[in-house]
Amino acid sequence: MASVYIPVQNSEEEVRVNLDQLPRDASDILDILKAEQAPLDLWLIIAREYFKQGKVDQFRQILEEGSSPEIDEYYADIRYERIAILNALGAYYSYLGKIETKQREKEEHFILATQYYNKASRIDMHEPSTWVGKGQLLLAKGEVEQASSAFKIVLEGDRDNVPALLGQVVLAPCN
């Protein structure tokens, strides 16, 4: 059984969270994460585990709380994990937009995805994972030229970036 350990503030103790037995109510875990000011990578691990278990509402709840203004302020110096949380939400809403059949809901999902990617870009406008996510979002929206541009931005900084290369491969028949 996989577990994570949340350090208890001002103590040598830790709270053990069994990832195979996450509570149905994510508020319980969120209370611990916030009270102990847990590292954001633990927020991501727990959210990802909820997602793997098909508990999408809990996944979203943890990530949305992890991207709240209070968390942004407290963890202001923790850039990479904040970006990872925002990019996970951007990818999630991109996916929902891609599979949605009703045009209005599709657009709403794409708008949310765009907002999360833009917020991540405000933290670090050069982060490759954000540009890859934007490229995937643009591809899902059918905006081929803009998607290609997003992937090219990544490849200008790292010509071996596999997700950006895959994005370009997907777009090759369109060019």
Buried (B, 14 or more C-beta within 10 A) or exposed (E): EEEBEBBBEEEEEEBEBEBEEBEEEBEEBBEBBBEBEBBBBBBBBBBBBBBEEEBEEBBBBBBBBBBEEEBBEEBEEBEEBBBBBBBBBBBBBBBBBBEBEEEEEBEBBBEBBBBBBBBBBEBBEEBBBBBBBBBBBBBBBEBBEBBBBBBBBBBEEEEEBEBBBBBBEBBEEEE
